[in-house]
Amino acid sequence: MNVSNHSWRDLYRAALLEVDRAKLPNAVEEATEAIQRKLHESGEGGISDVEPQALRDALQNLRVLRRECS
């Protein structure tokens, strides 16, 4: 998947819904990278006030998912 063409929410949703355990680690990694980029943008004023909490929550959920698929 071309990460640059997808929003962090799309990639996050795809990781949560991935049923193929062989593809799951890559989906989690792509979503994590997109979220981290978006958080970086937040330091530059590029996101709303509510979104940083949603990003942190999503990262935490991906950490749990990563542990479960290991």
Secondary structure, DSSP 8 states (H G I E B T S, - for coil): --GGGS-HHHHHHHHHH---TTTHHHHHHHHHHHHHHHHHHHTTT-S-SSHHHHHHHHHHHHHHHHHHH-
